[in-house]
Amino acid sequence: MIEQTDHKPLIIGLTGSIGMGKSTVASMFQDAGVPVFDADAEVRAMQGPDGALVSAIEKAFPGSTGPDGVLREKLGSQVFGDKAALARLEAIVHPAVGARRSQFLEENRDAAMMVFDIPLLFEGKGHTQVDKIVVVSAPAAVQRERVLAREGMTAEKFAHILSLQTPDAEKRSRADHVIDTGTSLEETRAEVRKLISTLPGSAQK
């Protein structure tokens, strides 16, 4: 088993298509003592009540926020289909997320490994910035059942979301490891723990 001598944590990129159970697997890594950076959760926090980005977003997109933070539907209506508006929003959000990520790296610099939970890992070219890629996957029928059970979800919305994501088969082909969530939670948890034990850096734990 490889030991890291310079104390640089192994960075794991965790990804998976909608409904595959990525958030559940991220929690399993965290439960096992592996620090997890969830970019989406950071954005939600910064756009929530008293969030760090609320005033900047309101200034750029008047009427898009309220007492509870960013009003997603109103903001969405202002940027949907408008590349320039989307670019303005990204110019506000991305640097803030980058700063939080840098802070996370500094706070966990002595960890053996860490997870970056990135839904659009391949689409956003984030796969070039990690050491190992872990893809969470499940049979298509299981994925469809999970997604369509969500409030407000329709078959049309599901199909549209899938069209924007790298296909599951391609994700799996590009992964260093695949976690199957089409089984029981305990089986998936055991798979996660087994993977952690085999990754470079685990000897430091």
C-alpha positions in Angstrom: 0.0 0.0 0.0 1.4 3.4 -1.0 2.2 5.8 1.8 2.3 9.6 1.2 5.3 11.2 2.7 4.7 14.8 1.9 1.3 14.8 3.7 -0.6 15.9 0.5 -4.1 14.5 0.9 -5.4 12.2 -1.9 -8.2 14.1 -3.5 -11.2 12.0 -4.6 -13.6 13.4 -7.1 -17.1 11.9 -6.3 -19.7 12.2 -9.0 -22.8 10.5 -10.4 -25.9 11.2 -12.4 -29.2 12.4 -10.9 -30.8 9.8 -8.7 -27.8 7.6 -8.4 -27.3 8.1 -4.6 -24.2 10.3 -4.7 -25.2 12.4 -1.7 -25.8 9.2 0.3 -22.4 7.9 -0.6 -20.8 11.2 0.2 -22.3 10.9 3.7 -20.9 7.4 4.0 -17.4 8.8 3.3 -17.9 11.4 5.9 -19.2 8.9 8.4 -16.0 6.9 7.8 -13.9 10.0 8.8 -13.1 11.3 5.3 -13.6 15.1 5.0 -16.1 15.9 2.2 -16.4 19.2 0.3 -19.9 19.6 -1.1 -19.8 22.5 -3.6 -23.6 22.5 -4.0 -24.2 22.7 -0.3 -21.7 25.6 0.0 -23.6 27.5 -2.8 -27.0 26.8 -1.0 -25.6 28.2 2.2 -24.1 31.3 0.6 -27.5 31.9 -1.2 -29.6 31.2 1.9 -30.8 33.5 4.7 -28.0 36.1 5.4 -25.8 34.2 2.9 -22.6 35.8 1.8 -23.7 36.0 -1.9 -27.2 37.4 -1.4 -26.4 41.1 -1.6 -24.1 40.7 -4.7 -26.8 38.6 -6.5 -29.5 41.1 -5.6 -27.4 43.9 -7.0 -26.7 42.1 -10.2 -30.2 40.6 -10.5 -32.7 43.0 -8.8 -35.8 41.3 -7.3 -34.1 37.8 -7.2 -33.7 37.6 -3.4 -35.9 37.9 -0.3 -35.8 37.4 3.5 -34.9 33.7 2.9 -32.1 34.5 0.5 -32.0 33.8 -3.2 -35.4 33.1 -4.8 -34.4 30.3 -7.1 -37.3 30.6 -9.5 -37.0 34.4 -9.9 -33.2 34.2 -10.3 -33.7 31.3 -12.8 -36.1 33.3 -14.9 -33.5 36.1 -15.2 -30.6 33.9 -16.3 -32.4 31.1 -18.2 -31.4 31.1 -21.9 -29.3 34.2 -21.4 -25.6 33.4 -21.6 -24.4 36.8 -20.6 -26.6 36.8 -17.5 -25.4 33.3 -16.6 -21.8 34.4 -17.0 -22.5 37.3 -14.6 -24.0 34.9 -12.0 -21.1 32.5 -12.4 -18.6 35.4 -11.9 -20.2 35.9 -8.5 -20.6 32.3 -7.4 -17.5 30.5 -8.7 -14.8 32.7 -7.0 -16.8 32.4 -3.7 -16.9 28.6 -4.0 -13.2 28.5 -4.9 -12.4 30.5 -1.8 -14.4 28.0 0.3 -12.7 25.1 -1.3 -9.3 26.6 -0.6 -10.3 27.1 3.0 -11.5 23.5 3.2 -8.1 22.3 1.8 -6.2 24.3 4.4 -8.4 23.1 7.2 -7.9 19.4 6.2 -4.3 19.6 4.9 -3.2 16.9 7.3 -6.0 14.4 6.2 -4.9 11.2 4.4 -7.6 11.8 1.8 -10.6 14.0 1.1 -13.7 13.9 -1.2 -14.8 16.7 -3.5 -18.5 16.0 -4.1 -19.0 17.4 -7.7 -22.2 16.5 -9.6 -20.9 17.8 -12.9 -17.3 16.5 -12.5 -16.8 15.7 -16.2 -19.0 18.4 -17.6 -17.1 21.1 -15.7 -13.7 19.6 -16.3 -13.2 19.1 -12.6 -11.9 15.6 -13.3 -8.5 17.2 -14.2 -8.1 18.5 -10.6 -8.5 15.3 -8.6 -6.3 12.2 -8.0 -9.0 9.6 -8.2 -12.5 9.5 -9.7 -15.3 7.6 -7.9 -18.6 7.3 -9.8 -21.8 6.4 -8.0 -24.1 4.3 -10.2 -27.3 2.2 -10.1 -29.4 0.4 -12.7 -31.4 2.7 -15.0 -34.7 1.4 -13.7 -33.7 2.1 -10.1 -32.5 5.6 -11.0 -35.7 6.4 -12.8 -37.9 5.2 -10.0 -35.9 7.4 -7.5 -36.0 10.5 -9.6 -39.7 10.3 -10.5 -40.6 9.9 -6.9 -39.3 13.4 -6.2 -41.8 16.2 -5.7 -42.5 18.2 -8.9 -40.5 15.8 -11.1 -41.9 14.7 -14.4 -40.6 12.3 -17.1 -40.0 15.3 -19.3 -37.9 17.1 -16.7 -36.0 13.9 -16.0 -35.2 13.4 -19.7 -34.0 17.0 -20.0 -31.7 16.7 -17.0 -30.2 13.5 -18.4 -29.6 15.2 -21.7 -27.4 17.8 -19.9 -25.3 15.2 -18.1 -22.6 12.9 -19.2 -24.2 9.4 -19.7 -23.8 7.0 -16.8 -22.0 4.5 -19.0 -19.4 7.0 -20.0 -18.9 8.1 -16.4 -18.4 4.5 -15.3 -15.9 3.9 -18.2 -13.9 7.0 -17.0 -14.0 6.1 -13.3 -11.1 4.7 -11.2 -13.8 3.1 -9.0 -17.6 2.6 -9.3 -19.8 2.4 -6.2 -23.0 0.5 -6.8 -26.1 1.9 -5.0 -28.5 -0.6 -6.5 -28.0 -2.8 -3.5 -28.9 -2.3 0.2 -27.5 0.6 2.2 -25.3 -1.7 4.2 -23.9 -3.3 1.2 -23.1 0.1 -0.3 -21.6 1.3 3.0 -19.4 -1.8 3.1 -18.2 -1.1 -0.5 -17.3 2.5 0.5 -15.3 1.3 3.5 -13.5 -1.3 1.4 -12.6 1.3 -1.1 -11.3 3.7 1.5 -9.1 0.9 2.9 -7.5 0.2 -0.5 -6.8 3.9 -1.5 -3.3 5.4 -1.3 -3.1 7.3 2.0 -5.3 4.9 4.0 -2.3 3.7 5.9 -2.1 7.1 7.5 -5.6 6.8 9.1 
